[in-house]
Amino acid sequence: MLELVKYIVEQFAEHKDEIEYKEEEKENGIEITVYLEDSDMGKVIGKQGKIAKALRTLVKAATPKDSKKYSVEIKGKEVAAE
């Protein structure tokens, strides 16, 4: 699933080499966090969050029924430094 998220995010981001991904398993599912440069945030999230919502919809549709649920978070680089 991480490969799907990487592929989609890299289609919109300009600074592809600066993107960081973190996959964390939690009790209720698996959370994929994408850390972007501030200049790429708007491009990846889209107007009114449409691209981010579509990304989450694709991840949900690609998740097998018998596996854990995936969630996708998109955050700026400053959050990753904390």
N, CA, C and O atoms as a printed pandas DataFrame, in Angstrom:
     atom_number atom_name residue_name chain_id  residue_number  x_coord  y_coord  z_coord
0              1         N          MET        A               1    0.827   -1.197    0.000
1              2        CA          MET        A               1    0.000    0.000    0.000
2              3         C          MET        A               1    0.867    1.255    0.000
3              4         O          MET        A               1    0.510    2.266   -0.604
4              5         N          LEU        A               2    2.011    1.181    0.683
5              6        CA          LEU        A               2    2.918    2.324    0.732
6              7         C          LEU        A               2    3.393    2.702   -0.667
7              8         O          LEU        A               2    3.562    3.884   -0.966
8              9         N          GLU        A               3    3.609    1.712   -1.521
9             10        CA          GLU        A               3    4.049    1.987   -2.897
10            11         C          GLU        A               3    2.981    2.772   -3.671
11            12         O          GLU        A               3    3.312    3.658   -4.459
12            13         N          LEU        A               4    1.717    2.449   -3.450
13            14        CA          LEU        A               4    0.621    3.173   -4.094
14            15         C          LEU        A               4    0.611    4.633   -3.650
15            16         O          LEU        A               4    0.486    5.538   -4.475
16            17         N          VAL        A               5    0.742    4.856   -2.354
17            18        CA          VAL        A               5    0.758    6.218   -1.813
18            19         C          VAL        A               5    1.946    6.990   -2.372
19            20         O          VAL        A               5    1.801    8.138   -2.792
20            21         N          LYS        A               6    3.121    6.362   -2.379
21            22        CA          LYS        A               6    4.331    7.014   -2.913
22            23         C          LYS        A               6    4.126    7.424   -4.370
23            24         O          LYS        A               6    4.451    8.546   -4.758
24            25         N          TYR        A               7    3.590    6.515   -5.164
25            26        CA          TYR        A               7    3.393    6.791   -6.587
26            27         C          TYR        A               7    2.475    7.995   -6.799
27            28         O          TYR        A               7    2.776    8.880   -7.600
28            29         N          ILE        A               8    1.367    8.023   -6.082
29            30        CA          ILE        A               8    0.395    9.098   -6.265
30            31         C          ILE        A               8    0.950   10.436   -5.771
31            32         O          ILE        A               8    0.825   11.450   -6.458
32            33         N          VAL        A               9    1.555   10.441   -4.597
33            34        CA          VAL        A               9    2.082   11.688   -4.031
34            35         C          VAL        A               9    3.175   12.265   -4.933
35            36         O          VAL        A               9    3.226   13.477   -5.143
36            37         N          GLU        A              10    4.040   11.415   -5.462
37            38        CA          GLU        A              10    5.139   11.892   -6.294
38            39         C          GLU        A              10    4.676   12.448   -7.636
39            40         O          GLU        A              10    5.433   13.157   -8.299
40            41         N          GLN        A              11    3.452   12.141   -8.047
41            42        CA          GLN        A              11    2.919   12.714   -9.284
42            43         C          GLN        A              11    2.626   14.202   -9.121
43            44         O          GLN        A              11    2.660   14.952  -10.097
44            45         N          PHE        A              12    2.339   14.632   -7.896
45            46        CA          PHE        A              12    1.957   16.018   -7.644
46            47         C          PHE        A              12    3.079   16.852   -7.032
47            48         O          PHE        A              12    3.109   18.066   -7.231
48            49         N          ALA        A              13    3.982   16.248   -6.306
49            50        CA          ALA        A              13    5.035   16.990   -5.593
50            51         C          ALA        A              13    6.172   17.372   -6.530
51            52         O          ALA        A              13    6.529   16.615   -7.433
52            53         N          GLU        A              14    6.736   18.557   -6.305
53            54        CA          GLU        A              14    7.892   19.004   -7.079
54            55         C          GLU        A              14    9.197   18.521   -6.461
55            56         O          GLU        A              14   10.136   18.186   -7.183
56            57         N          HIS        A              15    9.267   18.480   -5.137
57            58        CA          HIS        A              15   10.484   18.089   -4.418
58            59         C          HIS        A              15   10.380   16.624   -4.009
59            60         O          HIS        A              15   10.242   16.305   -2.828
60            61         N          LYS        A              16   10.448   15.738   -5.000
61            62        CA          LYS        A              16   10.252   14.314   -4.745
62            63         C          LYS        A              16   11.308   13.719   -3.815
63            64         O          LYS        A              16   11.015   12.806   -3.044
64            65         N          ASP        A              17   12.523   14.231   -3.887
65            66        CA          ASP        A              17   13.598   13.693   -3.061
66            67         C          ASP        A              17   13.508   14.147   -1.603
67            68         O          ASP        A              17   14.216   13.610   -0.752
68            69         N          GLU        A              18   12.657   15.118   -1.302
69            70        CA          GLU        A              18   12.503   15.624    0.062
70            71         C          GLU        A              18   11.320   14.993    0.804
71            72         O          GLU        A              18   11.090   15.304    1.972
72            73         N          ILE        A              19   10.582   14.124    0.149
73            74        CA          ILE        A              19    9.405   13.514    0.764
74            75         C          ILE        A              19    9.845   12.382    1.690
75            76         O          ILE        A              19   10.717   11.585    1.343
76            77         N          GLU        A              20    9.232   12.324    2.868
77            78        CA          GLU        A              20    9.485   11.231    3.808
78            79         C          GLU        A              20    8.174   10.498    4.075
79            80         O          GLU        A              20    7.105   11.104    4.146
80            81         N          TYR        A              21    8.285    9.191    4.220
81            82        CA          TYR        A              21    7.115    8.356    4.484
82            83         C          TYR        A              21    7.344    7.578    5.772
83            84         O          TYR        A              21    8.454    7.122    6.047
84            85         N          LYS        A              22    6.298    7.436    6.544
85            86        CA          LYS        A              22    6.381    6.669    7.792
86            87         C          LYS        A              22    5.146    5.788    7.871
87            88         O          LYS        A              22    4.018    6.278    7.823
88            89         N          GLU        A              23    5.365    4.501    7.990
89            90        CA          GLU        A              23    4.262    3.543    8.095
90            91         C          GLU        A              23    4.277    2.992    9.514
91            92         O          GLU        A              23    5.274    2.425    9.961
92            93         N          GLU        A              24    3.163    3.165   10.214
93            94        CA          GLU        A              24    3.094    2.769   11.617
94            95         C          GLU        A              24    1.860    1.910   11.851
95            96         O          GLU        A              24    0.744    2.288   11.495
96            97         N          GLU        A              25    2.078    0.760   12.448
97            98        CA          GLU        A              25    0.960   -0.133   12.744
98            99         C          GLU        A              25    0.390    0.212   14.110
99           100         O          GLU        A              25    1.116    0.281   15.102
100          101         N          LYS        A              26   -0.902    0.426   14.148
101          102        CA          LYS        A              26   -1.602    0.734   15.388
102          103         C          LYS        A              26   -2.633   -0.356   15.641
103          104         O          LYS        A              26   -2.829   -1.235   14.802
104          105         N          GLU        A              27   -3.289   -0.302   16.789
105          106        CA          GLU        A              27   -4.230   -1.363   17.138
106          107         C          GLU        A              27   -5.434   -1.432   16.204
107          108         O          GLU        A              27   -5.969   -2.515   15.969
108          109         N          ASN        A              28   -5.865   -0.293   15.668
109          110        CA          ASN        A              28   -7.049   -0.295   14.808
110          111         C          ASN        A              28   -6.724   -0.223   13.313
111          112         O          ASN        A              28   -7.639   -0.167   12.492
112          113         N          GLY        A              29   -5.441   -0.223   12.948
113          114        CA          GLY        A              29   -5.081   -0.191   11.544
114          115         C          GLY        A              29   -3.645    0.243   11.323
115          116         O          GLY        A              29   -2.834    0.275   12.249
116          117         N          ILE        A              30   -3.353    0.572   10.095
117          118        CA          ILE        A              30   -2.010    0.999    9.705
118          119         C          ILE        A              30   -2.094    2.434    9.219
119          120         O          ILE        A              30   -2.911    2.754    8.355
120          121         N          GLU        A              31   -1.249    3.304    9.772
121          122        CA          GLU        A              31   -1.256    4.711    9.408
122          123         C          GLU        A              31   -0.015    5.034    8.576
123          124         O          GLU        A              31    1.112    4.768    8.992
124          125         N          ILE        A              32   -0.237    5.605    7.409
125          126        CA          ILE        A              32    0.848    6.064    6.552
126          127         C          ILE        A              32    0.884    7.582    6.659
127          128         O          ILE        A              32   -0.096    8.260    6.352
128          129         N          THR        A              33    2.028    8.111    7.097
129          130        CA          THR        A              33    2.182    9.553    7.225
130          131         C          THR        A              33    3.163   10.022    6.164
131          132         O          THR        A              33    4.247    9.459    6.012
132          133         N          VAL        A              34    2.775   11.056    5.432
133          134        CA          VAL        A              34    3.604   11.631    4.381
134          135         C          VAL        A              34    4.055   13.014    4.851
135          136         O          VAL        A              34    3.230   13.870    5.169
136          137         N          TYR        A              35    5.366   13.222    4.890
137          138        CA          TYR        A              35    5.926   14.519    5.289
138          139         C          TYR        A              35    6.446   15.220    4.043
139          140         O          TYR        A              35    7.309   14.703    3.334
140          141         N          LEU        A              36    5.899   16.421    3.788
141          142        CA          LEU        A              36    6.218   17.171    2.567
142          143         C          LEU        A              36    6.828   18.528    2.886
143          144         O          LEU        A              36    6.691   19.044    3.995
144          145         N          GLU        A              37    7.501   19.091    1.898
145          146        CA          GLU        A              37    7.935   20.482    1.974
146          147         C          GLU        A              37    6.672   21.352    1.947
147          148         O          GLU        A              37    5.657   20.965    1.367
148          149         N          ASP        A              38    6.745   22.523    2.575
149          150        CA          ASP        A              38    5.586   23.412    2.610
150          151         C          ASP        A              38    5.114   23.799    1.210
151          152         O          ASP        A              38    3.915   23.952    0.978
152          153         N          SER        A              39    6.053   23.956    0.279
153          154        CA          SER        A              39    5.678   24.369   -1.072
154          155         C          SER        A              39    4.900   23.280   -1.818
155          156         O          SER        A              39    4.199   23.576   -2.786
156          157         N          ASP        A              40    5.017   22.037   -1.380
157          158        CA          ASP        A              40    4.301   20.935   -2.026
158          159         C          ASP        A              40    2.970   20.605   -1.355
159          160         O          ASP        A              40    2.163   19.861   -1.912
160          161         N          MET        A              41    2.740   21.146   -0.182
161          162        CA          MET        A              41    1.524   20.797    0.567
162          163         C          MET        A              41    0.254   21.079   -0.241
163          164         O          MET        A              41   -0.617   20.217   -0.351
164          165         N          GLY        A              42    0.151   22.264   -0.794
165          166        CA          GLY        A              42   -1.042   22.638   -1.550
166          167         C          GLY        A              42   -1.243   21.795   -2.789
167          168         O          GLY        A              42   -2.372   21.471   -3.155
168          169         N          LYS        A              43   -0.134   21.438   -3.440
169          170        CA          LYS        A              43   -0.231   20.646   -4.663
170          171         C          LYS        A              43   -0.712   19.227   -4.378
171          172         O          LYS        A              43   -1.493   18.666   -5.147
172          173         N          VAL        A              44   -0.248   18.652   -3.278
173          174        CA          VAL        A              44   -0.618   17.265   -2.954
174          175         C          VAL        A              44   -2.006   17.193   -2.327
175          176         O          VAL        A              44   -2.754   16.250   -2.586
176          177         N          ILE        A              45   -2.355   18.175   -1.510
177          178        CA          ILE        A              45   -3.670   18.170   -0.866
178          179         C          ILE        A              45   -4.755   18.589   -1.856
179          180         O          ILE        A              45   -5.850   18.027   -1.851
180          181         N          GLY        A              46   -4.459   19.564   -2.696
181          182        CA          GLY        A              46   -5.421   20.011   -3.698
182          183         C          GLY        A              46   -6.411   21.022   -3.153
183          184         O          GLY        A              46   -6.498   21.238   -1.944
184          185         N          LYS        A              47   -7.152   21.636   -4.056
185          186        CA          LYS        A              47   -8.162   22.612   -3.633
186          187         C          LYS        A              47   -9.242   21.917   -2.826
187          188         O          LYS        A              47   -9.807   20.907   -3.246
188          189         N          GLN        A              48   -9.513   22.474   -1.668
189          190        CA          GLN        A              48  -10.510   21.945   -0.734
190          191         C          GLN        A              48  -10.232   20.485   -0.373
191          192         O          GLN        A              48  -11.149   19.749   -0.008
192          193         N          GLY        A              49   -8.969   20.067   -0.475
193          194        CA          GLY        A              49   -8.592   18.712   -0.074
194          195         C          GLY        A              49   -9.033   17.613   -1.023
195          196         O          GLY        A              49   -9.094   16.448   -0.633
196          197         N          LYS        A              50   -9.339   17.964   -2.253
197          198        CA          LYS        A              50   -9.883   16.968   -3.184
198          199         C          LYS        A              50   -8.883   15.875   -3.540
199          200         O          LYS        A              50   -9.258   14.706   -3.631
200          201         N          ILE        A              51   -7.616   16.234   -3.743
201          202        CA          ILE        A              51   -6.620   15.217   -4.096
202          203         C          ILE        A              51   -6.362   14.303   -2.902
203          204         O          ILE        A              51   -6.264   13.086   -3.061
204          205         N          ALA        A              52   -6.251   14.883   -1.706
205          206        CA          ALA        A              52   -6.029   14.077   -0.504
206          207         C          ALA        A              52   -7.201   13.132   -0.275
207          208         O          ALA        A              52   -7.004   11.973    0.091
208          209         N          LYS        A              53   -8.404   13.614   -0.486
209          210        CA          LYS        A              53   -9.590   12.773   -0.307
210          211         C          LYS        A              53   -9.594   11.637   -1.332
211          212         O          LYS        A              53   -9.924   10.499   -1.000
212          213         N          ALA        A              54   -9.231   11.945   -2.564
213          214        CA          ALA        A              54   -9.169   10.918   -3.605
214          215         C          ALA        A              54   -8.096    9.883   -3.284
215          216         O          ALA        A              54   -8.295    8.691   -3.517
216          217         N          LEU        A              55   -6.959   10.331   -2.749
217          218        CA          LEU        A              55   -5.891    9.413   -2.346
218          219         C          LEU        A              55   -6.383    8.461   -1.267
219          220         O          LEU        A              55   -6.142    7.256   -1.337
220          221         N          ARG        A              56   -7.067    8.999   -0.279
221          222        CA          ARG        A              56   -7.603    8.159    0.803
222          223         C          ARG        A              56   -8.650    7.172    0.272
223          224         O          ARG        A              56   -8.719    6.029    0.724
224          225         N          THR        A              57   -9.453    7.616   -0.679
225          226        CA          THR        A              57  -10.462    6.742   -1.282
226          227         C          THR        A              57   -9.800    5.597   -2.041
227          228         O          THR        A              57  -10.252    4.455   -1.957
228          229         N          LEU        A              58   -8.733    5.894   -2.782
229          230        CA          LEU        A              58   -8.012    4.851   -3.519
230          231         C          LEU        A              58   -7.380    3.837   -2.572
231          232         O          LEU        A              58   -7.430    2.631   -2.817
232          233         N          VAL        A              59   -6.789    4.332   -1.492
233          234        CA          VAL        A              59   -6.175    3.438   -0.510
234          235         C          VAL        A              59   -7.234    2.545    0.118
235          236         O          VAL        A              59   -7.019    1.346    0.297
236          237         N          LYS        A              60   -8.366    3.127    0.449
237          238        CA          LYS        A              60   -9.461    2.344    1.044
238          239         C          LYS        A              60   -9.953    1.276    0.067
239          240         O          LYS        A              60  -10.218    0.142    0.467
240          241         N          ALA        A              61  -10.075    1.636   -1.208
241          242        CA          ALA        A              61  -10.560    0.694   -2.220
242          243         C          ALA        A              61   -9.538   -0.415   -2.494
243          244         O          ALA        A              61   -9.921   -1.540   -2.816
244          245         N          ALA        A              62   -8.256   -0.111   -2.368
245          246        CA          ALA        A              62   -7.212   -1.097   -2.644
246          247         C          ALA        A              62   -6.914   -2.013   -1.465
247          248         O          ALA        A              62   -6.191   -2.998   -1.614
248          249         N          THR        A              63   -7.461   -1.700   -0.301
249          250        CA          THR        A              63   -7.221   -2.512    0.891
250          251         C          THR        A              63   -8.058   -3.785    0.831
251          252         O          THR        A              63   -9.275   -3.722    0.661
252          253         N          PRO        A              64   -7.405   -4.949    0.970
253          254        CA          PRO        A              64   -8.173   -6.202    0.987
254          255         C          PRO        A              64   -9.141   -6.236    2.174
255          256         O          PRO        A              64   -8.856   -5.666    3.227
256          257         N          LYS        A              65  -10.272   -6.899    2.003
257          258        CA          LYS        A              65  -11.303   -6.920    3.048
258          259         C          LYS        A              65  -10.832   -7.544    4.351
259          260         O          LYS        A              65  -11.278   -7.139    5.424
260          261         N          ASP        A              66   -9.938   -8.521    4.275
261          262        CA          ASP        A              66   -9.523   -9.236    5.479
262          263         C          ASP        A              66   -8.287   -8.631    6.153
263          264         O          ASP        A              66   -7.777   -9.197    7.119
264          265         N          SER        A              67   -7.803   -7.491    5.655
265          266        CA          SER        A              67   -6.620   -6.883    6.274
266          267         C          SER        A              67   -7.007   -5.666    7.120
267          268         O          SER        A              67   -8.164   -5.247    7.141
268          269         N          LYS        A              68   -6.019   -5.116    7.811
269          270        CA          LYS        A              68   -6.272   -3.937    8.643
270          271         C          LYS        A              68   -6.571   -2.738    7.761
271          272         O          LYS        A              68   -6.166   -2.689    6.599
272          273         N          LYS        A              69   -7.278   -1.780    8.319
273          274        CA          LYS        A              69   -7.614   -0.553    7.602
274          275         C          LYS        A              69   -6.385    0.344    7.519
275          276         O          LYS        A              69   -5.584    0.395    8.453
276          277         N          TYR        A              70   -6.238    1.044    6.409
277          278        CA          TYR        A              70   -5.154    1.990    6.223
278          279         C          TYR        A              70   -5.695    3.404    6.346
279          280         O          TYR        A              70   -6.820    3.688    5.935
280          281         N          SER        A              71   -4.886    4.284    6.915
281          282        CA          SER        A              71   -5.225    5.704    6.928
282          283         C          SER        A              71   -4.011    6.472    6.431
283          284         O          SER        A              71   -2.873    6.045    6.626
284          285         N          VAL        A              72   -4.257    7.606    5.788
285          286        CA          VAL        A              72   -3.181    8.415    5.215
286          287         C          VAL        A              72   -3.249    9.807    5.815
287          288         O          VAL        A              72   -4.295   10.456    5.789
288          289         N          GLU        A              73   -2.126   10.262    6.357
289          290        CA          GLU        A              73   -1.992   11.616    6.895
290          291         C          GLU        A              73   -0.949   12.345    6.076
291          292         O          GLU        A              73    0.071   11.767    5.701
292          293         N          ILE        A              74   -1.204   13.623    5.797
293          294        CA          ILE        A              74   -0.256   14.450    5.053
294          295         C          ILE        A              74    0.136   15.605    5.952
295          296         O          ILE        A              74   -0.715   16.372    6.402
296          297         N          LYS        A              75    1.445   15.725    6.213
297          298        CA          LYS        A              75    1.934   16.745    7.136
298          299         C          LYS        A              75    3.137   17.472    6.545
299          300         O          LYS        A              75    3.809   16.976    5.640
300          301         N          GLY        A              76    3.387   18.668    7.088
301          302        CA          GLY        A              76    4.529   19.472    6.673
302          303         C          GLY        A              76    5.808   18.977    7.331
303          304         O          GLY        A              76    5.761   18.228    8.306
304          305         N          LYS        A              77    6.947   19.397    6.798
305          306        CA          LYS        A              77    8.241   18.966    7.305
306          307         C          LYS        A              77    8.510   19.411    8.735
307          308         O          LYS        A              77    9.183   18.689    9.471
308          309         N          GLU        A              78    8.004   20.589    9.166
309          310        CA          GLU        A              78    8.280   21.071   10.534
310          311         C          GLU        A              78    7.735   20.083   11.546
311          312         O          GLU        A              78    8.329   19.885   12.606
312          313         N          VAL        A              79    6.611   19.463   11.229
313          314        CA          VAL        A              79    5.999   18.500   12.154
314          315         C          VAL        A              79    6.926   17.293   12.315
315          316         O          VAL        A              79    7.007   16.718   13.400
316          317         N          ALA        A              80    7.621   16.908   11.250
317          318        CA          ALA        A              80    8.514   15.752   11.299
318          319         C          ALA        A              80    9.730   16.037   12.182
319          320         O          ALA        A              80   10.287   15.119   12.785
320          321         N          ALA        A              81   10.142   17.297   12.260
321          322        CA          ALA        A              81   11.329   17.659   13.032
322          323         C          ALA        A              81   11.057   17.659   14.532
323          324         O          ALA        A              81   11.991   17.553   15.326
324          325         N          GLU        A              82    9.803   17.774   14.927
325          326        CA          GLU        A              82    9.467   17.845   16.356
326          327         C          GLU        A              82    9.629   16.528   17.058
327          328         O          GLU        A              82    9.383   16.435   18.261
